[in-house]
Amino acid sequence: MISVKGILTNLMLLLVFTVSSQEVACSCCSENHKDFDFWLGSWSVTNADGSKAGTNTITKDQDNCILRENWVSATAGYTGASVNFYNLKTAQWEQLWIDNSGNHLKLKGNRVGNRMIMSSDEFKNEDGKLYVNRITWTLNDDGTVRQLWEVLHNEKAVNILFDGHYTPIK
C-alpha cells in the first residue's frame, strides 16, 4: 500500500524535475544559431550545367550547436564533411571542411539577407599572389539552395571552383 508520505515525496520529485528541466536554456538556440538552418536537410546537388554533382545531408547535432555536413560526390570515391557553428566570441559562423583526400578548408562569415557568406583567410598561391576562398549559400524563393565557391584576388572573383544547385530530397 502506498502511503500519503510516499505520494507527496513522488509529487515533490516530479515538480522539482519539471521545474529544473524547464529552466535549462538551449545554449545554441538564438536567432544567430538559426541563421544557417535553411541548409538543413537531404539534398540532391547538380552542377551549373545540370549534371549530377552528388548528395549532401545537413543535420543539427550537439543540442543545435553544430550544423554537420556529409557530402557524397557523384564522382566515385570522393566524400567530405564539415562542421559549422556560430562562434559567440567572434559573432561569426565558422566552418571546417575535411574531405577523404585529406584536404581541408576553414571559413568564417555571417548571414546577409538570404545568403550565408563565408571566406577563408588569405593564402599565397603558386603565382605568389594572395587569394581568398569565398563560399556563398543562397536560399532561393522555391526552397532550393545555390552554393557558389569563388576564388578571389583583390576582392574580385578570378575562378569558380563550384556552382551547385541543391534540391531537397523528399
Contact map, one row per residue, 1 for C-alpha under 8 A:
11100000000000000000000000000000000000000000000000000000000000000000000000000000000000000000000000000000000000000000000000000000000000000000000000000000000000000000000000
11110110000000000000000000000000000000000000000000000000000000000000000000000000000000000000000000000000000000000000000000000000000000000000000000000000000000000000000000
11111110000000000000000000000000000000000000000000000000000000000000000000000000000000000000000000000000000000000000000000000000000000000000000000000000000000000000000000
01111111000000000000000000000000000000000000000000000000000000000000000000000000000000000000000000000000000000000000000000000000000000000000000000000000000000000000000000
00111111100000000000000000000000000000000000000000000000000000000000000000000000000000000000000000000000000000000000000000000000000000000000000000000000000000000000000000
01111111110000000000000000000000000000000000000000000000000000000000000000000000000000000000000000000000000000000000000000000000000000000000000000000000000000000000000000
01111111111000000000000000000000000000000000000000000000000000000000000000000000000000000000000000000000000000000000000000000000000000000000000000000000000000000000000000
00011111111100000000000000000000000000000000000000000000000000000000000000000000000000000000000000000000000000000000000000000000000000000000000000000000000000000000000000
00001111111110000000000000000000000000000000000000000000000000000000000000000000000000000000000000000000000000000000000000000000000000000000000000000000000000000000000000
00000111111111000000000000000000000000000000000000000000000000000000000000000000000000000000000000000000000000000000000000000000000000000000000000000000000000000000000000
00000011111111100000000000000000000000000000000000000000000000000000000000000000000000000000000000000000000000000000000000000000000000000000000000000000000000000000000000
00000001111111110000000000000000000000000000000000000000000000000000000000000000000000000000000000000000000000000000000000000000000000000000000000000000000000000000000000
00000000111111111000000000000000000000000000000000000000000000000000000000000000000000000000000000000000000000000000000000000000000000000000000000000000000000000000000000
00000000011111111100000000000000000000000000000000000000000000000000000000000000000000000000000000000000000000000000000000000000000000000000000000000000000000000000000000
00000000001111111110000000000000000000000000000000000000000000000000000000000000000000000000000000000000000000000000000000000000000000000000000000000000000000000000000000
00000000000111111111000000000000000000000000000000000000000000000000000000000000000000000000000000000000000000000000000000000000000000000000000000000000000000000000000000
00000000000011111111100000000000000000000000000000000000000000000000000000000000000000000000000000000000000000000000000000000000000000000000000000000000000000000000000000
00000000000001111111110000000000000000000000000000000000000000000000000000000000000000000000000000000000000000000000000000000000000000000000000000000000000000000000000000
00000000000000111111111000000000000000000000000000000000000000000000000000000000000000000000000000000000000000000000000000000000000000000000000000000000000000000000000000
00000000000000011111111100000000000000000000000000000000000000000000000000000000000000000000000000000000000000000000000000000000000000000000000000000000000000000000000000
00000000000000001111111100000000000000000000000000000000000000000000000000000000000000000000000000000000000000000000000000000000000000000000000000000000000000000000000000
00000000000000000111111110000000000000000000000000000000000000000000000000000000000000000000000000000000000000000000000000000000000000000000000000000000000000000000000000
00000000000000000011111110000000000000000000000000000000000000000000000000000000000000000000000000000000000000000000000000000000000000000000000000000000000000000000000000
00000000000000000001111111000000000000000000000000000000000000000000000000000000000000000000000000000000000000000000000000000000000000000000000000000000000000000000000000
00000000000000000000011111100000000000000000000000000000000000000000000000000000000000000000000000000000000000000000000000000000000000000000000000000000000000000000000000
00000000000000000000000111111000000000000000000000000000000000100000000000000000000000000000000000000000000000000000000000000000000000000000000000000000000000000000000000
00000000000000000000000011111100000000000000000000000000000000101000000000000000000000000000000000000000000000000000000000000000000000000000000000000000000000000000000000
00000000000000000000000001111100100000000000000000000000000000111000000000000000000000000000000000000000000000000000000000000000000000000000000000000000000000000000000000
00000000000000000000000001111111110000000000000000000000000000011000000000000000000000000000000000000000000000000000000000000000000000000000000000000000000000000000000000
00000000000000000000000000111111110000000000000000000000000000000000000000000000000000000000000000000000000000000000000000000000000000000000000000000000000000000000000000
00000000000000000000000000001111111000000000000000000000000000000000000000000000000000000000000000000000000000000000000000000000000000000000000000000000000000000000000000
00000000000000000000000000001111111000000000000000000000000000000000000000000000000001000000000000000000000000000000000000000000000000000000000000000000000000000000000000
00000000000000000000000000011111111100000000000000000000000000011000000000000000000011000000000000000000000000000000000000000000000000000000000000000000000000000000000000
00000000000000000000000000001111111110000000000000000000000000000000000000000000000000000000000000000000000000000000000000000000000000000000000000000000000000000000000000
00000000000000000000000000000011111111000000000000000000000000000000000000000000000000000000000000000000000000100001000000000000000000000000000000000000000000000000000000
00000000000000000000000000000000111111110000000000000000000000000000000000000000000000000000000000000000000000100001000000000000000000000000000000000000000000000000000000
00000000000000000000000000000000011111110000000000000000000000000000000000000000000000000000000000000000000000000000000000000000000000000000000000000000000000000000000000
00000000000000000000000000000000001111110000000000000000000000000000000000000000000000000000000000000000000000000000000000000000000000000010000000000000000000000000000000
00000000000000000000000000000000000111111000000000000000010000000000000000000000000000000000000000000000000000000000000000000000000000000010000010000000000000000000000000
00000000000000000000000000000000000111111100000000000000111100000010000000000000000000000000000000000000000000000000000000000000000000000000000000000000000000000000000000
00000000000000000000000000000000000000111110000000000000111000000000000000000000000000000000000000000000000000000000000000000000000000000000000000000000000000000000000110
00000000000000000000000000000000000000011111000000000011110000000000000000000000000000000000000000000000000000000000000000000000000000000000000000000000000000000000000111
00000000000000000000000000000000000000001111100000000011100000000000000000000000000000000000000000000000000000000000000000000000000000000000000000000000000000000000011110
00000000000000000000000000000000000000000111110000010111000000000000000000000000000000000000000000000000000000000000000000000000000000000000000000000000000000000000011110
00000000000000000000000000000000000000000011111000011111000000000000000000000000000000000000000000000000000000000000000000000000000000000000000000000000000000000001111000
00000000000000000000000000000000000000000001111111111100000000000000000000000000000000000000000000000000000000000000000000000000000000000000000000000000000000000001110000
00000000000000000000000000000000000000000000111111111000000000000000000000000000000000000000000000000000000000000000000000000000000000000000000000000000000000000111100000
00000000000000000000000000000000000000000000011111100000000000000000000000000000000000000000000000000000000000000000000000000000000000000000000000000000000000000011100000
00000000000000000000000000000000000000000000011111100000000000000000000000000000000000000000000000000000000000000000000000000000000000000000000000000000000000000000000000
00000000000000000000000000000000000000000000011111110000000000000000000000000000000000000000000000000000000000000000000000000000000000000000000000000000000000000000000000
00000000000000000000000000000000000000000000011111111000000000000000000000000000000000000000000000000000000000000000000000000000000000000000000000000000000000000000000000
00000000000000000000000000000000000000000001111001111100000000000000000001000000000000000000000000000000000000000000000000000000000000000000000000000000000000000000000000
00000000000000000000000000000000000000000000111000111110000000000000000011100000000000000000000000000000000000000000000000000000000000000000000000000000000000000001000000
00000000000000000000000000000000000000000001110000011111000000000000001111100000000000000000000000000000000000000000000000000000000000000000000000000000000000000000000000
00000000000000000000000000000000000000000111100000001111100000000000001111000000000000000000000000000000000000000000000000000000000000000000000000000000000000000000000000
00000000000000000000000000000000000000000111100000000111110000000000111100000000000000000000000000000000000000000000000000000000000000000000000000000000000000000000000000
00000000000000000000000000000000000000011110000000000011111000000000111000000000000000000000000000000000000000000000000000000000000000000000000000000000000000000000000000
00000000000000000000000000000000000000111100000000000001111100000011110000000000000000000000000000000000000000000000000000000000000000000000000000000000000000000000000000
00000000000000000000000000000000000000011000000000000000111110000011100000000000000000000000000000000000000000000000000000000000000000000000000000000000000000000000000000
00000000000000000000000000000000000000010000000000000000011111111111000000000000000000000000000000000000000000000000000000000000000000000000000000000000000000000000000000
00000000000000000000000000000000000000000000000000000000001111111111000000000000000000000000000000000000000000000000000000000000000000000000000000000000000000000000000000
00000000000000000000000000000000000000000000000000000000000111111100000000000000000000000000000000000000000000000000000000000000000000000000000000000000000000000000000000
00000000000000000000000001110000000000000000000000000000000111111100000000000000000000000000000000000000000000000000000000000000000000000000000000000000000000000000000000
00000000000000000000000000011000100000000000000000000000000111111110000000000000000000000000000000000000000000000000000000000000000000000000000000000000000000000000000000
00000000000000000000000000111000100000000000000000000000000111111110000000000000000011000000000000000000000000000000000000000000000000000000000000000000000000000000000000
00000000000000000000000000000000000000000000000000000000000111111111000000000000001110000000000000000000000000000000000000000000000000000000000000000000000000000000000000
00000000000000000000000000000000000000010000000000000000011110011111100000000000001110000000000000000000000000000000000000000000000000000000000000000000000000000000000000
00000000000000000000000000000000000000000000000000000000011110000111110000000000111100000000000000000000000000000000000000000000000000000000000000000000000000000000000000
00000000000000000000000000000000000000000000000000000001111000000011111000000000111000000000000000000000000000000000000000000000000000000000000000000000000000000000000000
00000000000000000000000000000000000000000000000000000001110000000001111100000011110000000000000000000000000000000000000000000000000000000000000000000000000000000000000000
00000000000000000000000000000000000000000000000000000111100000000000111110000011100000000000000000000000000000000000000000000000000000000000000000000000000000000000000000
00000000000000000000000000000000000000000000000000000111000000000000011111000111000000000000000000000000000000000000000000000000000000000000000000000000000000000000000000
00000000000000000000000000000000000000000000000000001110000000000000001111111110000000000000000000000000000000000000000000000000000000000000000000000000000000000000000000
00000000000000000000000000000000000000000000000000011110000000000000000111110100000000000000000000000000000000000000000000000000000000000000000000000000000000000000000000
00000000000000000000000000000000000000000000000000001100000000000000000011111100000000000000000000000000000000000000000000000000000000000000000000000000000000000000000000
00000000000000000000000000000000000000000000000000000000000000000000000011111100000000000000000000000000000000000000000000000000000000000000000000000000000000000000000000
00000000000000000000000000000000000000000000000000000000000000000000000010111110000000000000000000000000000000000000000000000000000000000000000000000000000000000000000000
00000000000000000000000000000000000000000000000000000000000000000000000111111111000000000000000000111000000000000000000000000000000000000000000000000000000000000000000000
00000000000000000000000000000000000000000000000000000000000000000000011110001111100000000000000000110000000000000000000000000000000000000000000000000000000000000000000000
00000000000000000000000000000000000000000000000000000000000000000000011100000111110000000000000011110000000000000000000000000000000000000000000000000000000000000000000000
00000000000000000000000000000000000000000000000000000000000000000001111000000011111000000000000011100000000000000000000000000000000000000000000000000000000000000000000000
00000000000000000000000000000000000000000000000000000000000000000001110000000001111100000000001111000000000000000000000000000000000000000000000000000000000000000000000000
00000000000000000000000000000000000000000000000000000000000000000111100000000000111110000000001110000000000000000000000000000000000000000000000000000000000000000000000000
00000000000000000000000000000000000000000000000000000000000000000111000000000000011111000000111100000000000000000000000000000000000000000000000000000000000000000000000000
00000000000000000000000000000000100000000000000000000000000000001110000000000000001111100000111000000000000000000000000000000000000000000000000000000000000000000000000000
00000000000000000000000000000001100000000000000000000000000000001000000000000000000111110011110000000000000000000000000000000000000000000000000000000000000000000000000000
00000000000000000000000000000000000000000000000000000000000000000000000000000000000011111111110000000000000000000000000000000000000000000000000000000000000000000000000000
00000000000000000000000000000000000000000000000000000000000000000000000000000000000001111111000000000000000000000000000000000000000000000000000000000000000000000000000000
00000000000000000000000000000000000000000000000000000000000000000000000000000000000000111110000000000000000000000000000000000000000000000000000000000000000000000000000000
00000000000000000000000000000000000000000000000000000000000000000000000000000000000000111111000000000000000000000000000000000000000000000000000000000000000000000000000000
00000000000000000000000000000000000000000000000000000000000000000000000000000000000001111111100000000000000000000000000000000000000000000000000000000000000000000000000000
00000000000000000000000000000000000000000000000000000000000000000000000000000000000001110111110000000000000111000000000000000000000000000000000000000000000000000000000000
00000000000000000000000000000000000000000000000000000000000000000000000000000000000111100011111000000000000111000000010000000000000000000000000000000000000000000000000000
00000000000000000000000000000000000000000000000000000000000000000000000000000000000111100001111100000000011110000000010000000000000000000000000000000000000000000000000000
00000000000000000000000000000000000000000000000000000000000000000000000000000000011110000000111110000000111100000000000000000000000000000000000000000000000000000000000000
00000000000000000000000000000000000000000000000000000000000000000000000000000000011100000000011111000001111000000000000000000000000000000000000000000000000000000000000000
00000000000000000000000000000000000000000000000000000000000000000000000000000001111000000000001111100001110000000000000000000000000000000000000000000000000000000000000000
00000000000000000000000000000000000000000000000000000000000000000000000000000001110000000000000111110111100000000000000000000000000000000000000000000000000000000000000000
00000000000000000000000000000000000000000000000000000000000000000000000000000111100000000000000011111111000000000000000000000000000000000000000000000000000000000000000000
00000000000000000000000000000000000000000000000000000000000000000000000000000111000000000000000001111110000000000000000000000000000000000000000000000000000000000000000000
00000000000000000000000000000000000000000000000000000000000000000000000000000100000000000000000000111110000000000000000000000000000000000000000000000000000000000000000000
00000000000000000000000000000000000000000000000000000000000000000000000000000000000000000000000001111111000000000000000000000000000000000000000000000000000000000000000000
00000000000000000000000000000000000000000000000000000000000000000000000000000000000000000000000001111111100000000000000000000000000000000000000000000000000000000000000000
00000000000000000000000000000000000000000000000000000000000000000000000000000000000000000000000111100111110000000000000000000000000000000000000000000000000000000000000000
00000000000000000000000000000000000000000000000000000000000000000000000000000000000000000000001111000011111000000000000100000000000000000000000000000000000000000000000000
00000000000000000000000000000000000000000000000000000000000000000000000000000000000000000000011110000001111100000000001110000000000000000000000000000000000000000000000000
00000000000000000000000000000000000000000000000000000000000000000000000000000000000000000000011100000000111110000000011110000000000001000000000000000000000000000000000000
00000000000000000000000000000000000000000000000000000000000000000000000000000000000000000001111000000000011111000000111100000000000000000000000000000000000000000000000000
00000000000000000000000000000000000000000000000000000000000000000000000000000000000000000001110000000000001111100001111000000000000000000000000000000000000000000000000000
00000000000000000000000000000000000000000000000000000000000000000000000000000000000000000001100000000000000111110001110000000000000000000000000000000000000000000000000000
00000000000000000000000000000000001100000000000000000000000000000000000000000000000000000000000000000000000011111111100000000000000000000000000000000000000000000000000000
00000000000000000000000000000000000000000000000000000000000000000000000000000000000000000000000000000000000001111111100000000000000000000000000000000000000000000000000000
00000000000000000000000000000000000000000000000000000000000000000000000000000000000000000000000000000000000000111110000000000000000000000000000000000000000000000000000000
00000000000000000000000000000000000000000000000000000000000000000000000000000000000000000000000000000000000000111111000000000000000000000111000000000000000000000000000000
00000000000000000000000000000000000000000000000000000000000000000000000000000000000000000000000000000000000000111111100000000000000000011110000000000000000000000000000000
00000000000000000000000000000000001100000000000000000000000000000000000000000000000000000000000000000000000011110111110000000000000000011100000000000000000000000000000000
00000000000000000000000000000000000000000000000000000000000000000000000000000000000000000000000000000000000111110011111000000000000001111000000000000000000000000000000000
00000000000000000000000000000000000000000000000000000000000000000000000000000000000000000000110000000000001111000001111100000000000001110000000000000000000000000000000000
00000000000000000000000000000000000000000000000000000000000000000000000000000000000000000000000000000000011110000000111110000000000111100000000000000000000000000000000000
00000000000000000000000000000000000000000000000000000000000000000000000000000000000000000000000000000000111100000000011111000000000111000000000000000000000000000000000000
00000000000000000000000000000000000000000000000000000000000000000000000000000000000000000000000000000000011000000000001111100000000110000000000000000000000000000000000000
00000000000000000000000000000000000000000000000000000000000000000000000000000000000000000000000000000000000000000000000111110000011110000000000000000000000000000000000000
00000000000000000000000000000000000000000000000000000000000000000000000000000000000000000000000000000000000000000000000011111000011100000000000000000000000000000000000000
00000000000000000000000000000000000000000000000000000000000000000000000000000000000000000000000000000000000000000000000001111111111000000000000000000000000000000000000000
00000000000000000000000000000000000000000000000000000000000000000000000000000000000000000000000000000000000000000000000000111111111000000000000000000000000000000000000000
00000000000000000000000000000000000000000000000000000000000000000000000000000000000000000000000000000000000000000000000000011111100000000000000000000000000000000000000000
00000000000000000000000000000000000000000000000000000000000000000000000000000000000000000000000000000000000000000000000000011111100000000000000000000000000000000000000000
00000000000000000000000000000000000000000000000000000000000000000000000000000000000000000000000000000000000000000000000000011111110000000000000000000000000000000000000000
00000000000000000000000000000000000000000000000000000000000000000000000000000000000000000000000000000000000000000000000000011111111000000000000000000000100000000000000000
00000000000000000000000000000000000000000000000000000000000000000000000000000000000000000000000000000000000000000000000001111001111100000000000000000000110000000000000000
00000000000000000000000000000000000000000000000000000000000000000000000000000000000000000000000000000000000000000000000001111000111110000000000000000011110000000000000000
00000000000000000000000000000000000000000000000000000000000000000000000000000000000000000000000000000000000000000000001111100000011111000000000000000011100000000000000000
00000000000000000000000000000000000000000000000000000000000000000000000000000000000000000000000000000000000000000000001111000000001111100000000000001111000000000000000000
00000000000000000000000000000000000000000000000000000000000000000000000000000000000000000000000000000000001000000000111100000000000111110000000000001111000000000000000000
00000000000000000000000000000000000000000000000000000000000000000000000000000000000000000000000000000000000000000000111000000000000011111000000000111100000000000000000000
00000000000000000000000000000000000000000000000000000000000000000000000000000000000000000000000000000000000000000011110000000000000001111100000001111000000000000000000000
00000000000000000000000000000000000000000000000000000000000000000000000000000000000000000000000000000000000000000011100000000000000000111110000011110000000000000000000000
00000000000000000000000000000000000000000000000000000000000000000000000000000000000000000000000000000000000000000111000000000000000000011111000011100000000000000000000000
00000000000000000000000000000000000001100000000000000000000000000000000000000000000000000000000000000000000000000110000000000000000000001111101111000000000000000000000000
00000000000000000000000000000000000000000000000000000000000000000000000000000000000000000000000000000000000000000100000000000000000000000111111111000000000000000000000000
00000000000000000000000000000000000000000000000000000000000000000000000000000000000000000000000000000000000000000000000000000000000000000011111100000000000000000000000000
00000000000000000000000000000000000000000000000000000000000000000000000000000000000000000000000000000000000000000000000000000000000000000001111100000000000000000000000000
00000000000000000000000000000000000000000000000000000000000000000000000000000000000000000000000000000000000000000000000000000000000000000011111110000000000000000000001100
00000000000000000000000000000000000000000000000000000000000000000000000000000000000000000000000000000000000000000000000000000000000000000011111111000000000000000000111100
00000000000000000000000000000000000000100000000000000000000000000000000000000000000000000000000000000000000000000000000000000000000000001111001111100000000000000000111000
00000000000000000000000000000000000000000000000000000000000000000000000000000000000000000000000000000000000000000000000000000000000000011111000111110000000000000011110000
00000000000000000000000000000000000000000000000000000000000000000000000000000000000000000000000000000000000000000000000000000000000000111100000011111000000000000111110000
00000000000000000000000000000000000000000000000000000000000000000000000000000000000000000000000000000000000000000000000000000000000000111000000001111100000000011111000000
00000000000000000000000000000000000000000000000000000000000000000000000000000000000000000000000000000000000000000000000000000000000011110000000000111110000000011110000000
00000000000000000000000000000000000000000000000000000000000000000000000000000000000000000000000000000000000000000000000000000000000011100000000000011111000011111100000000
00000000000000000000000000000000000000000000000000000000000000000000000000000000000000000000000000000000000000000000000000000000001111000000000000001111100011111000000000
00000000000000000000000000000000000000000000000000000000000000000000000000000000000000000000000000000000000000000000000000000000001111000000000000000111111111100000000000
00000000000000000000000000000000000000000000000000000000000000000000000000000000000000000000000000000000000000000000000000000000111100000000000000000011111111000000000000
00000000000000000000000000000000000000000000000000000000000000000000000000000000000000000000000000000000000000000000000000000000011000000000000000000001111100000000000000
00000000000000000000000000000000000000000000000000000000000000000000000000000000000000000000000000000000000000000000000000000000000000000000000000000001111110000000000000
00000000000000000000000000000000000000000000000000000000000000000000000000000000000000000000000000000000000000000000000000000000000000000000000000000001111111000000000000
00000000000000000000000000000000000000000000000000000000000000000000000000000000000000000000000000000000000000000000000000000000000000000000000000000111101111110000000000
00000000000000000000000000000000000000000000000000000000000000000000000000000000000000000000000000000000000000000000000000000000000000000000000000000111100111110000000000
00000000000000000000000000000000000000000000000000000000000000000000000000000000000000000000000000000000000000000000000000000000000000000000000000000111000011111000000000
00000000000000000000000000000000000000000000000000000000000000000000000000000000000000000000000000000000000000000000000000000000000000000000000000011110000011111110000000
00000000000000000000000000000000000000000000000000000000000000000000000000000000000000000000000000000000000000000000000000000000000000000000000000011110000000111110000000
00000000000000000000000000000000000000000000001000000000000000000000000000000000000000000000000000000000000000000000000000000000000000000000000000111100000000011111000000
00000000000000000000000000000000000000000000001100000000000000000000000000000000000000000000000000000000000000000000000000000000000000000000000001111000000000011111100000
00000000000000000000000000000000000000000000111100001000000000000000000000000000000000000000000000000000000000000000000000000000000000000000000001110000000000000111110000
00000000000000000000000000000000000000000000111100000000000000000000000000000000000000000000000000000000000000000000000000000000000000000000000111100000000000000011111000
00000000000000000000000000000000000000000011110000000000000000000000000000000000000000000000000000000000000000000000000000000000000000000000000111100000000000000001111100
00000000000000000000000000000000000000000011100000000000000000000000000000000000000000000000000000000000000000000000000000000000000000000000001110000000000000000000111110
00000000000000000000000000000000000000001111000000000000000000000000000000000000000000000000000000000000000000000000000000000000000000000000001100000000000000000000011111
00000000000000000000000000000000000000001111000000000000000000000000000000000000000000000000000000000000000000000000000000000000000000000000000000000000000000000000001111
00000000000000000000000000000000000000000100000000000000000000000000000000000000000000000000000000000000000000000000000000000000000000000000000000000000000000000000000111
